[in-house]
Amino acid sequence: MLGNTPFRFSGPNIYWLGMQETDNGNAYPSHFRVDDALATAAIMGATVVRSHTLGISVGCTLCVEPRLGVFNSLALQSSDYAIECARTHHIRLIIPLVDNWHYYHGGKHTFTTWRGLSNEKLFYSDPQVIGDFEAYISVILNHVNRYNGIAYKDDPTILAWETGNELAAPSSWVQKIATYIKGLDTHHLLVDGNYEQASETANFLSDLHINELDIYCGHYYPPTIAAFQTQVSQAQAANKVFIAGEYDWNTNDGDALSRFLPAVENSAAAGDLYWSLFPHDDSYGFVPHNEHYTLHYPGDTPQMRTRVASLTVHAYAMRGLPVPAMLLPAPPIITSVSGKHIEWRGTAGASTYTVERALAGATGPWAVVCERCATDNNTPWTDRSRPPGPVWYRVKGYSLSGAVSAYSNVYPAG
């Protein structure tokens, strides 16, 4: 419920908002990338985003806790910006607190390694390790955001904490951690990090009695309607909320997306979150990510565009709304011109771009050399008719519904 109104949502996982992996190691994402991704999510109808690295960040130099008991204020500042940016886009966040897997942001194995334990399953039972994890949780929840002065445990932008990502934790551990979190934070919902994967037996069933837990989840690789409906019913029977915390939006296996999304809409589930959204790059094009699940708006291929359109319609349908006309929040920015090649930083919501050229100076007159013929997938764009001598360029973007952005900066090229 949001006030007296049932709250339903669809949105993306944007796992890298606090820290991203790059070819050269980890890095904090630029403010532009964070803003662009969240603006894109909002354009697609999202009101909730799930983000691992706002809560899972241990064991690396740029992590929140790089070494046991040592905390990194710069990492927390990166999270601060993402949380405040989400607020400006009217997006709420679900934040997992530990990972089951060995990924760049650390996980449960990090805590056991710190204590010299080779069996990472001891994360769930070793008293010292559990104490270390609780101390980490306390730092996260009690941290005060530098941008708004609000402690995370009091910030309404955060919808829910999640005990972890894709855990297989004993119910005793879930009870202990859930009690600890709710003892620190009485304002937020709590998601059980034990989850159901496709058609396997749900490992959250033994947790349904835990009063401190509010939400249960499943992850669907591939989308599996029968399993989803079973788990919704299991949570509903316990008077608990259920969400699809992750699913593969880009597969031809399992149940088709065109069937899975209506099944979610017609169920008692509160929401769903696809995996995963990536933004425009800082210079031109999109941030590349060599993974089957990578989504760029409005789509790199005709098939992706069709599926992105379906996800957008679905997100608004979960809110009981039609898809509105898309408005562009910002103009593109030309970042470089080299010979006939023009690079610009794209803008959230843009589908195509028009390129204009002037020969006399920065104030024109302007001639259109590309009428909505460029996209973020074919930048750097080549002006094959560029004459010799100095020229000036400007660019504007168009949404799928034809809304036009303001012009970019004027870029001189000698």
N, C-alpha and C positions, 0 to 999 in steps of 0.2 A: 504494500500500500504506500502511496505517496500522498500524505494527507488522508483524505477519504476515498481516493481514487486508486483502483488496482494499477500497479506499476508493472508494465511489460516492456521488454526491450529486445533489440538485436543489435549487435555491434561486432567489432573486431577484437582479436588479441593483437596488441602492439607491445610485444614483450620487451623491446629494447629502449623504452622511454627513459630509463635511468642510466643505462650503459649499453653501448652497441659493440658488436664484434666487427673487426675490420681485417683486411689482409695483413695489416701490420700490428695486430693485437687489439686490445680493447680500447675504447675511447668513449668520452661522453658525447652524446649527440648534440649537434648544434641546436640553438634555440629555433632556428628556421625549420629544421627537420621535425622537431617536436611539434611545433605549431602547425606545420603543413599536414602532418599525419592526423592530428586531432581535428583540424579544420575539415580534412577529407572525410574523416569518420562522421562528423556532424552533418556534412553535406549528404552523406549516404544514409542519414536517418538515425545514426547511433546516438544513444543517450548513456551508454555504458561501454567502457573499455576495460579489458583485463590486461595487466602488465606485470610480468614476472620481475623485471629488474628494479622496480620501485620497492620491492620487498625481499628479493633474493639477490644478495650481493655480498659474498664472502669468499675470502681466500685468494684474491688477486690484488695487484697494486692499486687499481682504481676502485676497488670494491668499498662498500660501507665499512666492512670489518676485514681489512687485508690480512691481519694477523690476530690471533686470539687475544681479545681484550683491548685491541687497538682500533680506534674508529676514525674515519676519514671524513672531515667536514666538507671537502669538495664533492665527494660522492653524494652526500646528503643534499648539497646545494643543487646538484643536477636533478635529483628527485623533486626538490622544492619547486623548481621551475616547471617541471612536467605537471605536477599536481595543480599549481596555480593556473597553468595554461589550460588544463582540462576544465577548471572552473569557468574560465572566460568563454569556453565553447559549450557550456552547459552539459558537460559530460561527467558522469560519476565513474569511480574507479573500483575495480576488484583487484586486490593486491595479495598474491600468494607470498608466503614467508620462508619457504625452503623448497628445494627441488629434490626429487627422487633421483635425478639423472646427473651425469657428469657433463655439465655444460659450462660455457665460459664464465658464467656468473657464480659458479660454485653451487654446492648443494649439501645434502646431509653427510656425504662422505667427507666434506671439508671439516666438519665438526669432529668426526671420529679420528681423522688424520691428525688434527691438532693435539689430540690426547694419545697419539701413538697406537691407536686401535686399528687393526687391519680389517676387521669385520664391520662394515658400515651399518649392518643391522643393529649394532649396539647403540646407534643413535636413538633408538626407541626405548632403551632400557638402562643404559649406563647413567647413574645419577649425576656424575660430573658433566657429562655431555649434555644431558637435559638441562642442567643448570646453566651451561654456556649458551644454549639456544634460548632459554628464557631471558638471559641477560641481553642477548642480541635483540629479541623482540621488544624488550623494555626500551632500548635505545631508539628503535624505530618509532614506536608508538608515542614516546614522550618527546621526540624531536620537534622543535618549533620551526615552522616554515619561515625562512627569511623574507619571503615575498609578501606574506599576509599576517605574520605574527601568530598563527594558530598552530597549536600542537596537532600532530597527525591524529592522535586519538580523539580530537575534538573537531576535526575538519569535516564538514558535511559533503565535501567533494568526494570523499572516500565512502563508497557504498558498503563495502565489506572487506574484511580480511579473510584470507584463505589459509588454513593451517599448513598447506603445502601444495605442491604441484605433483599430481599423479603418484600419490603415496600408497603404500601398502602397510599402514601403521596398525598396530594392535589397538583395540578399543580403549584399553587402559591409558595408553599414551594420548590418544585423541581427547579423552576426558580430562587428563591432566593439563594439556596445553590449552584446551578450550576454556577450562576454568581459569587458567592463568591470564589468558588474553582478556576474558570478560571481567576479570578482577582489575585490570588496568584501564579498560575501555568499555564503558556502558553505552556508548552512542552508536556503535556500528554493528552491522550484521556479521555473522561468522559462517564461512563456507567450510564444509568438511573436505579436506584435501584427499581423503580416500575417494576413489572414483570408480566408475564403470567404464570399461573400454569396449566399445562396440557390443558384441553379444556374449561377452564373458559374464560370469556371475558377479554381481555388484558387490564390491568389498566395503560399501558403506552401510550395509544392512545392519551390522552389529553396532553401528553408531547412531541409529535412528532414535534411540532412547535418550541420548545426551541432550539435556535441556539447553545447554549453552550453544548448541549448534542450531543455526537457522536455515541453512541452505545446503542442499546436496547436489552433486553434479555427475554428469557423464561426459566422456570424450569419445567422439565417433570417427574412427578411421577404418573403414569408410562410413558414411552416414547409414544408419541401420534403424529403420522406423520401428520395427518390432521391439528391439532392445530399448530404444528410447521410450516407447510407450509403457513398457514394463516398469522401467525405473521411475517414470513420472508417477505411476500408480503406487509404487512402493513408498515413495516420499509422501504422496498425498494421503495415503492410509495412516501415516504417522503424523499428519497435520503439519508437514514441513514443506518448504519451497524446493522446487527442483529447477535446475537450469542445464542446458547443454554448454559446458564450459569451453569446449573446443570441438571443432569438426572440420573435416576436409571439404572445402567448397569446390575443389577443382579436380574431382575424380570421376571416372566413369565406372568405378566399382561400387558395390553396394547399391543402395537406393539412390535414384537420381535426385539431384538437387531440386528439380522441379516438383518432386513428390515429398522430399524431406521437409522443405520449408513450409508448405501448407500443413503438414503433419504437426509441426511445432505450433503454428498459428492456431490450430484447432484442438490443441492439447491444453492441459492445466499448467504447463510449464510457464515459468515467469519470463524466461528469456533464453537467448542463445548467442554464442560468440564464436565466429569463424576464425580460423588460423590461416594467414596472418597478414596484416597490412603494412606496406612500406611507402615512404614518402617520395616527393621530388628530391633530387640531389641538390646540393648547395650551388653548383655551377650550371648544370644543365641535365636534362633527362630525369631519370628516376634512380634512387638508390638500388643497385642491383643486389639480388640475393639468390644464390643458386639453390633454390628449394622449390619443389613442386607446388607448395602452398602459397607462394608469394603473390600478393595481390597489389597491383598498381591501378589506380583509378584514372580514367574510366575503363582501362583494359588494354593490354599490350597486343592482343589478338582479337579477331572477331568472336571467338568462343569465350574469351575472358570478358569481353564487353557484354555479351549476352548474360553471363553469370553475374557480373557486377550489377547489371540492371535488375536482375531477379533479386539479388541481395538487398538492393535499395528499396524496391517495392515491398519486400518482406519486412524490412526494418520499420518503414512507415506503417505498414499494416499492423505490426505488433503494437503500435501506438494508437491504432484506430484512425489513421490519417492517410490521405492520398499523398503521392509524391508531389511536392511543390515545384514550382519553377526554380531552377538552380541559379543562384546569384554568385558572382565571383567576389571573394573577399579582398583581393589585392591584385595590383597589376603585376605582370612579369617583370623581371629585371635582366637586361642584357648584361652579360658578364664578360664577354670577350668577342672580338672580331679579328680573325686572322685570314687575310686574303679574302676569299669568297665565302668563308665559313663563319657562321654567326651562332653564338651560344647564348642562351638565356635561361635563367632560373624560372622554372614553371610556377604556376599558381594553382592552388587547390581548387578543384572543380572544373578546370579548363579541359576542354575536349580538343579544340583546334586553335590555331593562332594565325593572325594576319601579320605579314611583314611589310613595312613601308620603307622607302628609300628616298633621300633627298640629295641633290647634287650641289645646291647653292649654299647651304648652310643649315644650322641646327633648327631654324624656324621654318624650313621648307622653301618652296612648295614640295609636297610629298606625293610620291607615286607608289601605288600598290604593286609589289613585285610577287606577292604570295597571298592570295585571297582565301584565308581559312584552309590553306593547303598543308600547313605544318602541324605536327603533333610533338609531344614530348618524347616520342619514340624515334623520331628522325632528326633530332638535334645531335651535333651541330647541323644546322640547316645551311644548304649551299645556295648562294645567289649566283646562279650560272650566268646571269646577264649583267653582272657588275661591270661597269666601265672602268677604265683606268682613272687614276686620280682620287682625290678625297671624296668620301661619301659619308652620309649620316644615316643611321637606322633607328627605327622604333618598332615596337611589337605590341599587339594587344591580343587578349585571349577571349575565347567564346565558350560558354557552357553548353551542355547538351541541349538545353532549351533555348539557346540563342542569346542569352544574356551576355553582354560584352563588358570586359574590364576596362579600366582606364588604361591609357598608353603607358608603356614602359618608359624608363629613362631614354633620352636620346644619346646614342653612342657614336662618336666620331671614329672614322676609320681612314687613315691616310693612304 
